[in-house]
């Protein structure tokens, strides 16, 4: 490590509450260019809320989100993807009454400024997930869970984002499909895409990521290079079934 | 038998106008999650817009129709901005009541404004259709009804092209199904709401102009009665079903024509709302499935 790559995302002191329940209690984190950063933690630790808060889909009580040194705390949520962030939510939120192809097109039609060709990007996503090409005109709601996950990821990648947020991409998938999802995330890094990854599969998340944040009850309990976090006896005991 | 077929034809022609008005209800309900009862007044105000454009500016029918579309559409945008947006949260399914009541309020205000400003008893409509009648054997189709039907079909066709063949349509359907997902894919859903209100209200306005052209008269109360029919059609067809609005409109038109032809025009509303009641008991989700 001679020179650290430039900082892309910086989150400082994020607090979110749902009614009287505090979901995030002062979370700070950073992602640098080309990094895969994972977030692990128990159910209810605030992982998904953190993703939504970055995308400005939930109201933040306090805290600041900066992307490439631009303050995005108060940016209208529909403008955040235009800055280069793509989000694959937990549960995928596909348009089930639309075809696979139309879902993918939804990932690009609001980005005319990027000068991308829909055809070329479709072909790129089909190369990445060949199963989607064979399902092109099928309604998204009729796909299997694994195919739906590929579609959600493909949709997010249509606009050639620089930064991806994946929320529980392996949830509910068979091991073979989980492997394919992680392979795709690792392949993105080779293209220079940075990733923030929320995962319930802590072992896999630590394997694939450069750095990791462990969330507990809305706070960062510890953080560090994934190798060190994986070796920490407390993490091993709580999350890796050690 | 000829009489029966004649009434069916009349019903289909009449029903196409109901379908237009109902599509306005359906779109707003499907996308903004609001039952927009002000839609009824778009029928009235669209018709009066065409009336004044023709009377004072000498507009021909097509020009007056375009004028009515713009007027009703912009009025709809105002309704969304002033009455719906401040009291609704489209991202929470449960909140239907406040915007519903707000649109009832706007509807009452618009109707009473029309009663104050215009002749409450009604006014002859200068742009009545005078097209040549079509005679198919013993089936007689009045030229006006035929023109109104043709315009309705063209408008519905255009709507389907917009919704299913353009990227705007894709954004509209995506917003209908999952507004939050549309947002994180870069869609400004509030501008989609504005566009949908324009389209829906314009559909009401077109319905008003076509009805006025068929009957040759307009009144401040025409929207209330047609709007109610549009609402019935939406419920019969299926609340978020575009094809349901079209099929429901045609069915209501046929039912009315048959009641008028075989029983009495005095029983039209009784039968229509009777059918609605039965429908709500037997098949509350409507005839056809939702588009979202």
HADDOCK unambig.tbl for C-alpha pairs under 7 A between the chains (distance, minus, plus):
assign (segid A and resid 77 and name CA) (segid B and resid 183 and name CA) 6.47 0.50 0.50
assign (segid A and resid 77 and name CA) (segid B and resid 184 and name CA) 6.76 0.50 0.50
assign (segid A and resid 78 and name CA) (segid B and resid 183 and name CA) 4.66 0.50 0.50
assign (segid A and resid 78 and name CA) (segid B and resid 184 and name CA) 5.71 0.50 0.50
assign (segid A and resid 78 and name CA) (segid B and resid 186 and name CA) 4.51 0.50 0.50
assign (segid A and resid 78 and name CA) (segid B and resid 187 and name CA) 5.71 0.50 0.50
assign (segid A and resid 78 and name CA) (segid B and resid 188 and name CA) 5.60 0.50 0.50
assign (segid A and resid 79 and name CA) (segid B and resid 186 and name CA) 6.02 0.50 0.50
assign (segid A and resid 81 and name CA) (segid B and resid 184 and name CA) 6.23 0.50 0.50
assign (segid A and resid 81 and name CA) (segid B and resid 185 and name CA) 6.36 0.50 0.50
assign (segid A and resid 81 and name CA) (segid B and resid 186 and name CA) 5.64 0.50 0.50
assign (segid A and resid 82 and name CA) (segid B and resid 186 and name CA) 6.30 0.50 0.50
assign (segid A and resid 87 and name CA) (segid B and resid 184 and name CA) 6.80 0.50 0.50
assign (segid A and resid 93 and name CA) (segid B and resid 181 and name CA) 6.15 0.50 0.50
assign (segid A and resid 95 and name CA) (segid B and resid 174 and name CA) 6.36 0.50 0.50
assign (segid A and resid 95 and name CA) (segid B and resid 177 and name CA) 6.39 0.50 0.50
assign (segid A and resid 97 and name CA) (segid B and resid 292 and name CA) 6.20 0.50 0.50
assign (segid A and resid 106 and name CA) (segid B and resid 185 and name CA) 6.96 0.50 0.50
assign (segid A and resid 107 and name CA) (segid B and resid 185 and name CA) 5.76 0.50 0.50
assign (segid A and resid 109 and name CA) (segid B and resid 167 and name CA) 6.78 0.50 0.50
assign (segid A and resid 110 and name CA) (segid B and resid 186 and name CA) 5.46 0.50 0.50
assign (segid A and resid 110 and name CA) (segid B and resid 187 and name CA) 6.08 0.50 0.50
